[in-house]
Amino acid sequence: MFGFLRRPKVRIDIPRLKPRIDTSSYPKVNLAELTPEVLPYLGQVAYVQLAIFEELSDAIGRAPTVAAKQALAPAAGQALDKHERFVAEIRRRVDTPSEIIAPFTPGIDRYRALVKGADWYEQLASVYLTSGILDDFFTLLAAGLPGDIGPRCVAILDAETGRDAIDRILSEAITGDPVLGSRLAMWGRRVVGDTLLVARSAIHLTGNPESDEQRIEPVFTEMIAAHTRRMDRLGLTA
């Protein structure tokens, strides 16, 4: 099984973030040889979506206003819907989806503790940024799945997320408090490194580790570009 936050045997060079990257010239990312088998993939992505739901539910409980609670509620519901759709995909193959998901929960929960944040705004920023990175990653990874399961997984991940509400809440808060903006910019740079380690641990490395690292690098570059755009939308420097 693939373990989250398992330290790699080779050194990972995480590319430095640069704002407003143009990805139009990026090569097509091919993860067909690196994608895990179907059930490990589904187990990981199903629990990631459940973790997003749990973090959003916690953020709703900690929200300072009723309006904020109402704004975040759809995003939590949509994350839970994605989890349930992935569980349905697992159930098409085995009778006990929980047994497929369970091996990945300790590592993901450790990761959640690392990126939770010190207060409500950091928690919201973490959900917004890390869920975006992981959705992008599992969408790319789905290209290597056999048959029609890949397109079905992409359709689930591409469904409405409700994260626009988080964008609006954070953007308004940052506009009114430059100090908060500076703090969240630093926090956003912190969480991307931890999230890329999670993404890397989900890849089934094969063959020569050095050549695998070369194949993974364009994936990280594409993910970082999308992360930078999300930071830009919040008015934060990546």
C-alpha positions, 0 to 999 in steps of 0.5 A, a space after each residue: 500500500 502507498 503511505 501518505 507522508 512516507 519519507 521518500 528514499 530519494 531527495 525531492 526538489 520541490 520547484 519554487 513558486 512563481 506568480 502568474 505562470 503561463 502553462 500553455 507551453 507545458 508538455 502533456 503530463 502522462 502518468 499512465 506508468 505511475 498511477 496506482 492500481 484502481 482500488 488504492 487510487 479510489 481508497 486514497 481519493 475517497 478519504 481525501 474528499 471525506 477529510 475535506 468534508 470534515 475540515 469544512 464541517 469543523 470550519 462551519 462550527 468555528 465560523 464567526 457569523 451565521 452568514 459564514 456558516 451558510 456560505 460554507 455549508 454547500 462546499 461541505 455538502 459537495 465534498 461529502 457527495 464526492 466522497 460518496 461517489 468514490 465509495 460507490 466506485 469502490 463498492 462496484 469492485 468490493 463489498 466493504 469499501 471501508 477496508 480499501 479506505 482504512 489503510 490511508 487514513 492515518 497518513 492523511 490524518 497526520 497531514 491534516 494536522 500539519 496543515 490545519 492552521 493556527 486559527 479559522 482563517 488559516 484553516 479556511 486557506 488550507 482547505 481552499 488551497 490544499 483541496 485544490 492541489 489534491 483535486 488537480 493531482 488526482 485528476 491528472 493521476 486518473 489519466 493512468 487508470 484503465 478503461 472508463 474508470 478514469 473519465 468517471 473519476 475526472 467527472 467526480 473531481 470536476 463537479 462543483 466544489 463550492 470553494 468560491 465561497 471560501 474565496 470570497 470570505 478570504 478575499 474580503 478579510 484580506 482586503 480589510 486586513 493587510 496583516 492577515 494577507 501577509 500571514 496567509 501568504 506565508 501559510 500558503 507557501 508552507 502548506 504547498 510543500 506538505 501537500 506535494 509530499 502527500 501527492 508524491 506518496 500517492 504515486 506508484 513509483 516504478 523502475 529507476 527512481 531517478 527517471 521516475 523523479 524526472 517524470 513526476 517533475 512536470 506534474 508538480 510544475 503543473 500543480 504549482 501553476 494552478 496553486 499560484 493562480 488560486 493564491 493570485 485570486 486571493 491577492 496573495 503572493 505565491 
